[in-house]
Amino acid sequence: MWKDIINKDLVVINPEIESKDALFEGMVNHVYNQDLIINKKTFLEALKNREEMSNTELIEGVAIPHARSNVVDKLFLSIIILKEGIDYKNPEMGPAKIIFFFGCSDKTHKEYLQFLAKSSRLLKSDEFRAELIEAETPDEIMDILYRYEEQESDSESASNYLMILTMNKTGKQSEIMSAMVECGITNASVLDGISMAKKLAY
């Protein structure tokens, strides 16, 4: 439920920022002032380190910066709406206008990945994004979130798909599983296997 991780005080519309760095610093200052993190410098570093791994503007006009750190008091989501957008340093995706900013500790990592997946699904909707951009107040943003959450709950039992992923080297297994959850794949079975050639040889 969105109400467990966000309230209207964590929604910011058109802050006065002009760069990605200023956005990150502003976001961290805001959640610090809301008593959601206990050390700004440490969390900002974790946020930037995650961003260096790969740019988090994964949908055109939408960025989902996130970080895991033990300086986070509780799992949170902050939404920033930038009606004119800012350069998020991902030319293929253009200016970022909608920011879903997450933070969590090691204790809430599973819930955090689930909310990342939920956000990713919602933000792929053109209608949802348009409504967020048009909203004028934090209360409107919250109403939109709650309404779409109800719609998603009603349609959760729709289509199911099968995906089979084979890994020859399992060293990256945890990273791959985390990425799958971020993409919305929250239910999977992991099986150890052996190739037929190896079985025949030994």
MODELLER restraints for C-alpha pairs under 7 A, 6 or more apart:
rsr = mdl.restraints
at = mdl.atoms
rsr.add(forms.Gaussian(group=physical.xy_distance, feature=features.Distance(at['CA:5:A'], at['CA:75:A']), mean=6.06, stdev=0.5))
rsr.add(forms.Gaussian(group=physical.xy_distance, feature=features.Distance(at['CA:5:A'], at['CA:76:A']), mean=4.55, stdev=0.5))
rsr.add(forms.Gaussian(group=physical.xy_distance, feature=features.Distance(at['CA:5:A'], at['CA:77:A']), mean=5.69, stdev=0.5))
rsr.add(forms.Gaussian(group=physical.xy_distance, feature=features.Distance(at['CA:6:A'], at['CA:76:A']), mean=6.07, stdev=0.5))
rsr.add(forms.Gaussian(group=physical.xy_distance, feature=features.Distance(at['CA:6:A'], at['CA:77:A']), mean=5.34, stdev=0.5))
rsr.add(forms.Gaussian(group=physical.xy_distance, feature=features.Distance(at['CA:6:A'], at['CA:78:A']), mean=6.54, stdev=0.5))
rsr.add(forms.Gaussian(group=physical.xy_distance, feature=features.Distance(at['CA:8:A'], at['CA:138:A']), mean=5.18, stdev=0.5))
rsr.add(forms.Gaussian(group=physical.xy_distance, feature=features.Distance(at['CA:8:A'], at['CA:139:A']), mean=6.07, stdev=0.5))
rsr.add(forms.Gaussian(group=physical.xy_distance, feature=features.Distance(at['CA:8:A'], at['CA:142:A']), mean=6.60, stdev=0.5))
rsr.add(forms.Gaussian(group=physical.xy_distance, feature=features.Distance(at['CA:10:A'], at['CA:78:A']), mean=4.78, stdev=0.5))
rsr.add(forms.Gaussian(group=physical.xy_distance, feature=features.Distance(at['CA:10:A'], at['CA:79:A']), mean=6.46, stdev=0.5))
rsr.add(forms.Gaussian(group=physical.xy_distance, feature=features.Distance(at['CA:11:A'], at['CA:78:A']), mean=5.77, stdev=0.5))
rsr.add(forms.Gaussian(group=physical.xy_distance, feature=features.Distance(at['CA:11:A'], at['CA:79:A']), mean=4.83, stdev=0.5))
rsr.add(forms.Gaussian(group=physical.xy_distance, feature=features.Distance(at['CA:11:A'], at['CA:80:A']), mean=5.94, stdev=0.5))
rsr.add(forms.Gaussian(group=physical.xy_distance, feature=features.Distance(at['CA:11:A'], at['CA:138:A']), mean=5.43, stdev=0.5))
rsr.add(forms.Gaussian(group=physical.xy_distance, feature=features.Distance(at['CA:12:A'], at['CA:79:A']), mean=6.30, stdev=0.5))
rsr.add(forms.Gaussian(group=physical.xy_distance, feature=features.Distance(at['CA:12:A'], at['CA:80:A']), mean=4.80, stdev=0.5))
rsr.add(forms.Gaussian(group=physical.xy_distance, feature=features.Distance(at['CA:12:A'], at['CA:81:A']), mean=6.36, stdev=0.5))
rsr.add(forms.Gaussian(group=physical.xy_distance, feature=features.Distance(at['CA:12:A'], at['CA:138:A']), mean=6.93, stdev=0.5))
rsr.add(forms.Gaussian(group=physical.xy_distance, feature=features.Distance(at['CA:13:A'], at['CA:80:A']), mean=5.79, stdev=0.5))
rsr.add(forms.Gaussian(group=physical.xy_distance, feature=features.Distance(at['CA:13:A'], at['CA:81:A']), mean=4.75, stdev=0.5))
rsr.add(forms.Gaussian(group=physical.xy_distance, feature=features.Distance(at['CA:13:A'], at['CA:82:A']), mean=6.42, stdev=0.5))
rsr.add(forms.Gaussian(group=physical.xy_distance, feature=features.Distance(at['CA:14:A'], at['CA:81:A']), mean=5.79, stdev=0.5))
rsr.add(forms.Gaussian(group=physical.xy_distance, feature=features.Distance(at['CA:14:A'], at['CA:82:A']), mean=4.85, stdev=0.5))
rsr.add(forms.Gaussian(group=physical.xy_distance, feature=features.Distance(at['CA:14:A'], at['CA:83:A']), mean=6.50, stdev=0.5))
rsr.add(forms.Gaussian(group=physical.xy_distance, feature=features.Distance(at['CA:17:A'], at['CA:23:A']), mean=6.18, stdev=0.5))
rsr.add(forms.Gaussian(group=physical.xy_distance, feature=features.Distance(at['CA:18:A'], at['CA:86:A']), mean=6.33, stdev=0.5))
rsr.add(forms.Gaussian(group=physical.xy_distance, feature=features.Distance(at['CA:19:A'], at['CA:86:A']), mean=6.21, stdev=0.5))
rsr.add(forms.Gaussian(group=physical.xy_distance, feature=features.Distance(at['CA:19:A'], at['CA:87:A']), mean=6.43, stdev=0.5))
rsr.add(forms.Gaussian(group=physical.xy_distance, feature=features.Distance(at['CA:20:A'], at['CA:87:A']), mean=6.61, stdev=0.5))
rsr.add(forms.Gaussian(group=physical.xy_distance, feature=features.Distance(at['CA:20:A'], at['CA:88:A']), mean=5.60, stdev=0.5))
rsr.add(forms.Gaussian(group=physical.xy_distance, feature=features.Distance(at['CA:28:A'], at['CA:40:A']), mean=6.26, stdev=0.5))
rsr.add(forms.Gaussian(group=physical.xy_distance, feature=features.Distance(at['CA:28:A'], at['CA:44:A']), mean=6.42, stdev=0.5))
rsr.add(forms.Gaussian(group=physical.xy_distance, feature=features.Distance(at['CA:29:A'], at['CA:40:A']), mean=6.84, stdev=0.5))
rsr.add(forms.Gaussian(group=physical.xy_distance, feature=features.Distance(at['CA:31:A'], at['CA:37:A']), mean=6.54, stdev=0.5))
rsr.add(forms.Gaussian(group=physical.xy_distance, feature=features.Distance(at['CA:32:A'], at['CA:38:A']), mean=6.71, stdev=0.5))
rsr.add(forms.Gaussian(group=physical.xy_distance, feature=features.Distance(at['CA:32:A'], at['CA:40:A']), mean=6.55, stdev=0.5))
rsr.add(forms.Gaussian(group=physical.xy_distance, feature=features.Distance(at['CA:36:A'], at['CA:72:A']), mean=5.99, stdev=0.5))
rsr.add(forms.Gaussian(group=physical.xy_distance, feature=features.Distance(at['CA:36:A'], at['CA:73:A']), mean=5.12, stdev=0.5))
rsr.add(forms.Gaussian(group=physical.xy_distance, feature=features.Distance(at['CA:36:A'], at['CA:74:A']), mean=6.25, stdev=0.5))
rsr.add(forms.Gaussian(group=physical.xy_distance, feature=features.Distance(at['CA:37:A'], at['CA:71:A']), mean=5.44, stdev=0.5))
rsr.add(forms.Gaussian(group=physical.xy_distance, feature=features.Distance(at['CA:37:A'], at['CA:72:A']), mean=4.36, stdev=0.5))
rsr.add(forms.Gaussian(group=physical.xy_distance, feature=features.Distance(at['CA:37:A'], at['CA:73:A']), mean=5.36, stdev=0.5))
rsr.add(forms.Gaussian(group=physical.xy_distance, feature=features.Distance(at['CA:38:A'], at['CA:71:A']), mean=5.31, stdev=0.5))
rsr.add(forms.Gaussian(group=physical.xy_distance, feature=features.Distance(at['CA:38:A'], at['CA:72:A']), mean=6.55, stdev=0.5))
rsr.add(forms.Gaussian(group=physical.xy_distance, feature=features.Distance(at['CA:39:A'], at['CA:71:A']), mean=5.90, stdev=0.5))
rsr.add(forms.Gaussian(group=physical.xy_distance, feature=features.Distance(at['CA:43:A'], at['CA:69:A']), mean=6.42, stdev=0.5))
rsr.add(forms.Gaussian(group=physical.xy_distance, feature=features.Distance(at['CA:43:A'], at['CA:71:A']), mean=6.67, stdev=0.5))
rsr.add(forms.Gaussian(group=physical.xy_distance, feature=features.Distance(at['CA:46:A'], at['CA:67:A']), mean=5.84, stdev=0.5))
rsr.add(forms.Gaussian(group=physical.xy_distance, feature=features.Distance(at['CA:46:A'], at['CA:68:A']), mean=6.96, stdev=0.5))
rsr.add(forms.Gaussian(group=physical.xy_distance, feature=features.Distance(at['CA:46:A'], at['CA:69:A']), mean=6.76, stdev=0.5))
rsr.add(forms.Gaussian(group=physical.xy_distance, feature=features.Distance(at['CA:47:A'], at['CA:66:A']), mean=6.17, stdev=0.5))
rsr.add(forms.Gaussian(group=physical.xy_distance, feature=features.Distance(at['CA:47:A'], at['CA:67:A']), mean=4.92, stdev=0.5))
rsr.add(forms.Gaussian(group=physical.xy_distance, feature=features.Distance(at['CA:50:A'], at['CA:67:A']), mean=6.33, stdev=0.5))
rsr.add(forms.Gaussian(group=physical.xy_distance, feature=features.Distance(at['CA:56:A'], at['CA:63:A']), mean=5.36, stdev=0.5))
rsr.add(forms.Gaussian(group=physical.xy_distance, feature=features.Distance(at['CA:56:A'], at['CA:64:A']), mean=5.41, stdev=0.5))
rsr.add(forms.Gaussian(group=physical.xy_distance, feature=features.Distance(at['CA:56:A'], at['CA:65:A']), mean=5.56, stdev=0.5))
rsr.add(forms.Gaussian(group=physical.xy_distance, feature=features.Distance(at['CA:57:A'], at['CA:63:A']), mean=3.87, stdev=0.5))
rsr.add(forms.Gaussian(group=physical.xy_distance, feature=features.Distance(at['CA:57:A'], at['CA:64:A']), mean=6.32, stdev=0.5))
rsr.add(forms.Gaussian(group=physical.xy_distance, feature=features.Distance(at['CA:57:A'], at['CA:90:A']), mean=6.91, stdev=0.5))
rsr.add(forms.Gaussian(group=physical.xy_distance, feature=features.Distance(at['CA:57:A'], at['CA:93:A']), mean=6.96, stdev=0.5))
rsr.add(forms.Gaussian(group=physical.xy_distance, feature=features.Distance(at['CA:59:A'], at['CA:93:A']), mean=6.75, stdev=0.5))
rsr.add(forms.Gaussian(group=physical.xy_distance, feature=features.Distance(at['CA:60:A'], at['CA:93:A']), mean=4.44, stdev=0.5))
rsr.add(forms.Gaussian(group=physical.xy_distance, feature=features.Distance(at['CA:60:A'], at['CA:94:A']), mean=6.42, stdev=0.5))
rsr.add(forms.Gaussian(group=physical.xy_distance, feature=features.Distance(at['CA:61:A'], at['CA:93:A']), mean=6.17, stdev=0.5))
rsr.add(forms.Gaussian(group=physical.xy_distance, feature=features.Distance(at['CA:61:A'], at['CA:94:A']), mean=6.09, stdev=0.5))
rsr.add(forms.Gaussian(group=physical.xy_distance, feature=features.Distance(at['CA:61:A'], at['CA:95:A']), mean=5.61, stdev=0.5))
rsr.add(forms.Gaussian(group=physical.xy_distance, feature=features.Distance(at['CA:61:A'], at['CA:96:A']), mean=4.15, stdev=0.5))
rsr.add(forms.Gaussian(group=physical.xy_distance, feature=features.Distance(at['CA:61:A'], at['CA:97:A']), mean=5.27, stdev=0.5))
rsr.add(forms.Gaussian(group=physical.xy_distance, feature=features.Distance(at['CA:61:A'], at['CA:98:A']), mean=6.41, stdev=0.5))
rsr.add(forms.Gaussian(group=physical.xy_distance, feature=features.Distance(at['CA:62:A'], at['CA:96:A']), mean=5.29, stdev=0.5))
rsr.add(forms.Gaussian(group=physical.xy_distance, feature=features.Distance(at['CA:62:A'], at['CA:97:A']), mean=6.06, stdev=0.5))
rsr.add(forms.Gaussian(group=physical.xy_distance, feature=features.Distance(at['CA:62:A'], at['CA:98:A']), mean=4.81, stdev=0.5))
rsr.add(forms.Gaussian(group=physical.xy_distance, feature=features.Distance(at['CA:62:A'], at['CA:99:A']), mean=5.98, stdev=0.5))
rsr.add(forms.Gaussian(group=physical.xy_distance, feature=features.Distance(at['CA:63:A'], at['CA:96:A']), mean=6.29, stdev=0.5))
rsr.add(forms.Gaussian(group=physical.xy_distance, feature=features.Distance(at['CA:63:A'], at['CA:98:A']), mean=6.37, stdev=0.5))
rsr.add(forms.Gaussian(group=physical.xy_distance, feature=features.Distance(at['CA:63:A'], at['CA:99:A']), mean=4.98, stdev=0.5))
rsr.add(forms.Gaussian(group=physical.xy_distance, feature=features.Distance(at['CA:63:A'], at['CA:100:A']), mean=6.39, stdev=0.5))
rsr.add(forms.Gaussian(group=physical.xy_distance, feature=features.Distance(at['CA:64:A'], at['CA:99:A']), mean=5.83, stdev=0.5))
rsr.add(forms.Gaussian(group=physical.xy_distance, feature=features.Distance(at['CA:64:A'], at['CA:100:A']), mean=4.77, stdev=0.5))
rsr.add(forms.Gaussian(group=physical.xy_distance, feature=features.Distance(at['CA:64:A'], at['CA:101:A']), mean=5.65, stdev=0.5))
rsr.add(forms.Gaussian(group=physical.xy_distance, feature=features.Distance(at['CA:65:A'], at['CA:100:A']), mean=6.72, stdev=0.5))
rsr.add(forms.Gaussian(group=physical.xy_distance, feature=features.Distance(at['CA:65:A'], at['CA:101:A']), mean=5.12, stdev=0.5))
rsr.add(forms.Gaussian(group=physical.xy_distance, feature=features.Distance(at['CA:65:A'], at['CA:102:A']), mean=6.51, stdev=0.5))
rsr.add(forms.Gaussian(group=physical.xy_distance, feature=features.Distance(at['CA:66:A'], at['CA:101:A']), mean=5.69, stdev=0.5))
rsr.add(forms.Gaussian(group=physical.xy_distance, feature=features.Distance(at['CA:66:A'], at['CA:102:A']), mean=4.55, stdev=0.5))
rsr.add(forms.Gaussian(group=physical.xy_distance, feature=features.Distance(at['CA:66:A'], at['CA:103:A']), mean=5.64, stdev=0.5))
rsr.add(forms.Gaussian(group=physical.xy_distance, feature=features.Distance(at['CA:67:A'], at['CA:102:A']), mean=6.62, stdev=0.5))
rsr.add(forms.Gaussian(group=physical.xy_distance, feature=features.Distance(at['CA:67:A'], at['CA:103:A']), mean=5.20, stdev=0.5))
rsr.add(forms.Gaussian(group=physical.xy_distance, feature=features.Distance(at['CA:67:A'], at['CA:104:A']), mean=6.68, stdev=0.5))
rsr.add(forms.Gaussian(group=physical.xy_distance, feature=features.Distance(at['CA:68:A'], at['CA:103:A']), mean=5.85, stdev=0.5))
rsr.add(forms.Gaussian(group=physical.xy_distance, feature=features.Distance(at['CA:68:A'], at['CA:104:A']), mean=4.91, stdev=0.5))
rsr.add(forms.Gaussian(group=physical.xy_distance, feature=features.Distance(at['CA:68:A'], at['CA:105:A']), mean=5.29, stdev=0.5))
rsr.add(forms.Gaussian(group=physical.xy_distance, feature=features.Distance(at['CA:68:A'], at['CA:106:A']), mean=6.67, stdev=0.5))
rsr.add(forms.Gaussian(group=physical.xy_distance, feature=features.Distance(at['CA:69:A'], at['CA:104:A']), mean=6.29, stdev=0.5))
rsr.add(forms.Gaussian(group=physical.xy_distance, feature=features.Distance(at['CA:69:A'], at['CA:105:A']), mean=4.95, stdev=0.5))
rsr.add(forms.Gaussian(group=physical.xy_distance, feature=features.Distance(at['CA:69:A'], at['CA:106:A']), mean=6.83, stdev=0.5))
rsr.add(forms.Gaussian(group=physical.xy_distance, feature=features.Distance(at['CA:70:A'], at['CA:105:A']), mean=4.89, stdev=0.5))
rsr.add(forms.Gaussian(group=physical.xy_distance, feature=features.Distance(at['CA:70:A'], at['CA:106:A']), mean=6.57, stdev=0.5))
rsr.add(forms.Gaussian(group=physical.xy_distance, feature=features.Distance(at['CA:72:A'], at['CA:103:A']), mean=6.72, stdev=0.5))
rsr.add(forms.Gaussian(group=physical.xy_distance, feature=features.Distance(at['CA:72:A'], at['CA:104:A']), mean=5.69, stdev=0.5))
rsr.add(forms.Gaussian(group=physical.xy_distance, feature=features.Distance(at['CA:72:A'], at['CA:105:A']), mean=5.46, stdev=0.5))
rsr.add(forms.Gaussian(group=physical.xy_distance, feature=features.Distance(at['CA:74:A'], at['CA:104:A']), mean=6.20, stdev=0.5))
rsr.add(forms.Gaussian(group=physical.xy_distance, feature=features.Distance(at['CA:74:A'], at['CA:105:A']), mean=6.95, stdev=0.5))
rsr.add(forms.Gaussian(group=physical.xy_distance, feature=features.Distance(at['CA:75:A'], at['CA:103:A']), mean=5.79, stdev=0.5))
rsr.add(forms.Gaussian(group=physical.xy_distance, feature=features.Distance(at['CA:75:A'], at['CA:104:A']), mean=4.46, stdev=0.5))
rsr.add(forms.Gaussian(group=physical.xy_distance, feature=features.Distance(at['CA:75:A'], at['CA:105:A']), mean=6.94, stdev=0.5))
rsr.add(forms.Gaussian(group=physical.xy_distance, feature=features.Distance(at['CA:75:A'], at['CA:108:A']), mean=6.42, stdev=0.5))
rsr.add(forms.Gaussian(group=physical.xy_distance, feature=features.Distance(at['CA:75:A'], at['CA:112:A']), mean=6.79, stdev=0.5))
rsr.add(forms.Gaussian(group=physical.xy_distance, feature=features.Distance(at['CA:76:A'], at['CA:102:A']), mean=5.75, stdev=0.5))
rsr.add(forms.Gaussian(group=physical.xy_distance, feature=features.Distance(at['CA:76:A'], at['CA:103:A']), mean=5.53, stdev=0.5))
rsr.add(forms.Gaussian(group=physical.xy_distance, feature=features.Distance(at['CA:76:A'], at['CA:104:A']), mean=6.66, stdev=0.5))
rsr.add(forms.Gaussian(group=physical.xy_distance, feature=features.Distance(at['CA:77:A'], at['CA:100:A']), mean=6.72, stdev=0.5))
rsr.add(forms.Gaussian(group=physical.xy_distance, feature=features.Distance(at['CA:77:A'], at['CA:101:A']), mean=5.55, stdev=0.5))
rsr.add(forms.Gaussian(group=physical.xy_distance, feature=features.Distance(at['CA:77:A'], at['CA:102:A']), mean=4.64, stdev=0.5))
rsr.add(forms.Gaussian(group=physical.xy_distance, feature=features.Distance(at['CA:77:A'], at['CA:103:A']), mean=6.78, stdev=0.5))
rsr.add(forms.Gaussian(group=physical.xy_distance, feature=features.Distance(at['CA:78:A'], at['CA:100:A']), mean=6.04, stdev=0.5))
rsr.add(forms.Gaussian(group=physical.xy_distance, feature=features.Distance(at['CA:78:A'], at['CA:101:A']), mean=5.04, stdev=0.5))
rsr.add(forms.Gaussian(group=physical.xy_distance, feature=features.Distance(at['CA:78:A'], at['CA:102:A']), mean=6.52, stdev=0.5))
rsr.add(forms.Gaussian(group=physical.xy_distance, feature=features.Distance(at['CA:79:A'], at['CA:99:A']), mean=5.60, stdev=0.5))
rsr.add(forms.Gaussian(group=physical.xy_distance, feature=features.Distance(at['CA:79:A'], at['CA:100:A']), mean=4.83, stdev=0.5))
rsr.add(forms.Gaussian(group=physical.xy_distance, feature=features.Distance(at['CA:79:A'], at['CA:101:A']), mean=6.13, stdev=0.5))
rsr.add(forms.Gaussian(group=physical.xy_distance, feature=features.Distance(at['CA:80:A'], at['CA:98:A']), mean=6.09, stdev=0.5))
rsr.add(forms.Gaussian(group=physical.xy_distance, feature=features.Distance(at['CA:80:A'], at['CA:99:A']), mean=4.95, stdev=0.5))
rsr.add(forms.Gaussian(group=physical.xy_distance, feature=features.Distance(at['CA:80:A'], at['CA:100:A']), mean=6.69, stdev=0.5))
rsr.add(forms.Gaussian(group=physical.xy_distance, feature=features.Distance(at['CA:81:A'], at['CA:97:A']), mean=5.82, stdev=0.5))
rsr.add(forms.Gaussian(group=physical.xy_distance, feature=features.Distance(at['CA:81:A'], at['CA:98:A']), mean=4.95, stdev=0.5))
rsr.add(forms.Gaussian(group=physical.xy_distance, feature=features.Distance(at['CA:81:A'], at['CA:99:A']), mean=6.35, stdev=0.5))
rsr.add(forms.Gaussian(group=physical.xy_distance, feature=features.Distance(at['CA:81:A'], at['CA:133:A']), mean=6.60, stdev=0.5))
rsr.add(forms.Gaussian(group=physical.xy_distance, feature=features.Distance(at['CA:82:A'], at['CA:97:A']), mean=4.55, stdev=0.5))
rsr.add(forms.Gaussian(group=physical.xy_distance, feature=features.Distance(at['CA:82:A'], at['CA:98:A']), mean=6.28, stdev=0.5))
rsr.add(forms.Gaussian(group=physical.xy_distance, feature=features.Distance(at['CA:83:A'], at['CA:97:A']), mean=5.74, stdev=0.5))
rsr.add(forms.Gaussian(group=physical.xy_distance, feature=features.Distance(at['CA:83:A'], at['CA:133:A']), mean=6.12, stdev=0.5))
rsr.add(forms.Gaussian(group=physical.xy_distance, feature=features.Distance(at['CA:84:A'], at['CA:97:A']), mean=6.62, stdev=0.5))
rsr.add(forms.Gaussian(group=physical.xy_distance, feature=features.Distance(at['CA:85:A'], at['CA:95:A']), mean=4.93, stdev=0.5))
rsr.add(forms.Gaussian(group=physical.xy_distance, feature=features.Distance(at['CA:85:A'], at['CA:96:A']), mean=4.91, stdev=0.5))
rsr.add(forms.Gaussian(group=physical.xy_distance, feature=features.Distance(at['CA:85:A'], at['CA:97:A']), mean=4.23, stdev=0.5))
rsr.add(forms.Gaussian(group=physical.xy_distance, feature=features.Distance(at['CA:86:A'], at['CA:95:A']), mean=4.93, stdev=0.5))
rsr.add(forms.Gaussian(group=physical.xy_distance, feature=features.Distance(at['CA:86:A'], at['CA:96:A']), mean=5.38, stdev=0.5))
rsr.add(forms.Gaussian(group=physical.xy_distance, feature=features.Distance(at['CA:86:A'], at['CA:97:A']), mean=6.79, stdev=0.5))
rsr.add(forms.Gaussian(group=physical.xy_distance, feature=features.Distance(at['CA:87:A'], at['CA:95:A']), mean=4.89, stdev=0.5))
rsr.add(forms.Gaussian(group=physical.xy_distance, feature=features.Distance(at['CA:87:A'], at['CA:96:A']), mean=6.49, stdev=0.5))
rsr.add(forms.Gaussian(group=physical.xy_distance, feature=features.Distance(at['CA:88:A'], at['CA:95:A']), mean=6.13, stdev=0.5))
rsr.add(forms.Gaussian(group=physical.xy_distance, feature=features.Distance(at['CA:88:A'], at['CA:96:A']), mean=5.88, stdev=0.5))
rsr.add(forms.Gaussian(group=physical.xy_distance, feature=features.Distance(at['CA:104:A'], at['CA:112:A']), mean=6.47, stdev=0.5))
rsr.add(forms.Gaussian(group=physical.xy_distance, feature=features.Distance(at['CA:113:A'], at['CA:181:A']), mean=5.95, stdev=0.5))
rsr.add(forms.Gaussian(group=physical.xy_distance, feature=features.Distance(at['CA:113:A'], at['CA:182:A']), mean=5.86, stdev=0.5))
rsr.add(forms.Gaussian(group=physical.xy_distance, feature=features.Distance(at['CA:114:A'], at['CA:181:A']), mean=6.54, stdev=0.5))
rsr.add(forms.Gaussian(group=physical.xy_distance, feature=features.Distance(at['CA:116:A'], at['CA:182:A']), mean=5.38, stdev=0.5))
rsr.add(forms.Gaussian(group=physical.xy_distance, feature=features.Distance(at['CA:117:A'], at['CA:181:A']), mean=5.81, stdev=0.5))
rsr.add(forms.Gaussian(group=physical.xy_distance, feature=features.Distance(at['CA:117:A'], at['CA:182:A']), mean=4.43, stdev=0.5))
rsr.add(forms.Gaussian(group=physical.xy_distance, feature=features.Distance(at['CA:117:A'], at['CA:183:A']), mean=5.47, stdev=0.5))
rsr.add(forms.Gaussian(group=physical.xy_distance, feature=features.Distance(at['CA:117:A'], at['CA:184:A']), mean=4.28, stdev=0.5))
rsr.add(forms.Gaussian(group=physical.xy_distance, feature=features.Distance(at['CA:118:A'], at['CA:184:A']), mean=6.59, stdev=0.5))
rsr.add(forms.Gaussian(group=physical.xy_distance, feature=features.Distance(at['CA:120:A'], at['CA:183:A']), mean=6.62, stdev=0.5))
rsr.add(forms.Gaussian(group=physical.xy_distance, feature=features.Distance(at['CA:121:A'], at['CA:184:A']), mean=6.68, stdev=0.5))
rsr.add(forms.Gaussian(group=physical.xy_distance, feature=features.Distance(at['CA:122:A'], at['CA:128:A']), mean=6.83, stdev=0.5))
rsr.add(forms.Gaussian(group=physical.xy_distance, feature=features.Distance(at['CA:123:A'], at['CA:129:A']), mean=6.14, stdev=0.5))
rsr.add(forms.Gaussian(group=physical.xy_distance, feature=features.Distance(at['CA:132:A'], at['CA:141:A']), mean=6.20, stdev=0.5))
rsr.add(forms.Gaussian(group=physical.xy_distance, feature=features.Distance(at['CA:135:A'], at['CA:141:A']), mean=6.24, stdev=0.5))
